[in-house]
Structures are given as structure tokens and as C-alpha cells.
Amino acid sequence: MKKQYLLLITVLFVLLTSFLPAKAMATKWLYPFVVWGGYVYEVSEESVTEIGDEIGQVTKYSDMEPQSGNFSNAYPKGTKYFTIKEVSTEEALAVQESDGQYVKADRREEYEFKQDLNEPQDILKGIIFSLVGILAGILIYKILKNHLDKR
């Protein structure tokens, strides 16, 4: 009977820990960037003077890990994005720096980071994690109760 409990605890432990990240570490970025419209724009040192309309702003900043939304690894929340006159946003956009100057950011690739709990697989993981946790709690309670009843 004790071997069955030990096996069950081991299986529950493995299931619980399988949902934890393998290693927590900071991300190394290859270049400074902003994300807008689902795309990564690499920020250059090229100044821009022909500024068009404001199109957005940084909504999240982190130099440690990817974030959702209009994220940047180089600019604080609130930094504004603008169109560049006669340049499509499919090619580049302008980022307003803290000194009021504008720099060009060239579009590189689609931004693939998504971390919404609205995703079905994330909801399923949460449900499974909760159920396994509840089962582990019940099992521990029963083991302790049986142990105390024998005294």
C-alpha cells in the first residue's frame, strides 16, 4: 500500500513540475527594437526629419524577457511611434527619442510572442495543473489521516 502512495506521489510530482519553465534567465537581444502591429522594428541610429502621423506607443518595456503588445527592449512605456512621410510602415517607422528627435526603425519580422491566457492550450494547462494540485492535496491528506489514525 505504501509503495502505491509513493508511486502516485512521484507521478503527481512529475506532472506538476512538467509545467514549470526549465530555466529562468534573461534574454539577450541582438539589437534594440520596438514592436508595432505585430512586427519587430529594429531601431537604427539614422535620424528622421520627415515625420508623419502618430501611430502608437510602447505599452510594455523589458530588457529581460519578451512581452506582449507594443513592446520594446530599449524604450520606456509611452515612447511614441510615427509614420515617416512617403515611407510605408511595412518598411519602417519613426521612434521619438526622449530628446524629441526621431530615429528610424526598420521592419524585420513578425513578432511571434504571445502570452494570453485566452489561448486554449494555456487554459488547458491551467486546468490540468489545478486538478493535479487538488489530487496531490487529497492524497497527502489521506496519507496523513491514515498515519494519524494508526496511532
N, C-alpha and C positions, 0 to 999 in steps of 0.2 A: 504494500500500500504506500509506504514511504517513497519507494522508487517511482511510483506513478506520479506522486506530487512533485518530486524533484524533476522528472521529465517534463511535466506540464509547466512548471515554473521556468525551466530552461527555454522551452518553446515560446512562452509568453515574453520572456526577456529578449529573445532574438527578434520576435515580431516588433516589439516596442522600439528596440534600438535600430531596426532597419529603416525607420522613418527619420532618424536623426542625420544631419549632414556629416559626411565623412571627416571633413576637416574645415575648421573656420579659419580663414586667412584673408588678408587684404588683397584686393585686386591690383594688379599692375597695369596701368593704362599705357598704351603705345603713344598716345597723343592727347592733347586737350580737345574736348568735344562738347557739343550740345546736341540734344535730341529734340526734334520738332517733327510733327506729323508722322511719327513712326519711323523716322530716318535719322541716322547718325550724320552729323556735320562736323568735319574736322576743322578746328579753328586755326587759321593761319596768322601770320604776323602782318599780312597785307592790309593796309588801311583802305577804307572805303569812304567816299565822299558823296556819291550819288545815292542817297538813301530814299527809299520809298515808304510804304505804309508799315505800321507796326503790325506784326502777325502773331505775336505770342511772347512768352517769357518763361524763364526757368521756374519750374514748380518744385523741383527737388534737387538738392546738391549732395553729393557724397564723393569723397576721393578714396573710399574704402570698398564700396560694393555697388553693384548696379541697382537702379531704382526704376520705378515705372513713371510714365508721364513724360513731361518735358524736362528731362534730367540732364544735369551737367556734372562733369568731374572737375571743372575749372572755374565755373561762375556761380555766385550765390543765388539763392532763390530771389526772384524778382528781376533778374537781369533780362532786358528786353531784346526781342528778335525783330528784325525789319527786313523787308524786301530790299533788293538792290535794283535800282532803276535799270530797265532793259535787260535784266538777268532773271531767268526763271528760278523759282525755288527748287525746281528739280535739279538745278546745277549748284546754286549757292544761296546763302542768306547773309545778312549782316548782324553782328552781335554788338550791342552797345556796351562799351567798357565803362568802368567806374569814373574815368576822367571825362566822359562824354564823347570820346572818339569811337569810331566804329571799325571793326575788323571783319574780314571776310571769313566765312565758314563754308567749306566745300562739302557737298553731299557725298558720302562714301557708300553707305549700305543701309539696308533695312535694319531697324533696331528690333532685335528678337526677344528682348527680356520681357517677360510677362509674369506678374505675381499678383493675380487677382484671385480671391477665394471664390469667385464666381465660376471658375473653371471646374468642370465636372470631376476631373481627376483629383483636384485639391480637396473638394468636398468629400469625395470617397475616401481619401487618405485620412481626413479628419474624423470621419465616422468610424473607420476601421481602428484608428489609434484610440478613440474613445472607448469603443467596445472592448478592445484588448485590455485597456486600463481598468475598466469595470470588472472584467473577468479576473484579472490579476488581484484586484482588491477583494473580490468574493473568495477567491482561492486562499489568499492569505488569512482572511477572517476565519474560514473553515478550519484551516490548519491550526491556527492559534486556539480556536474554540475546542477542537478535539484534544489538543495538547493540555489545555487547562482542565477539561472535563476528566481526564485520566488521573489527575492529581487527587 
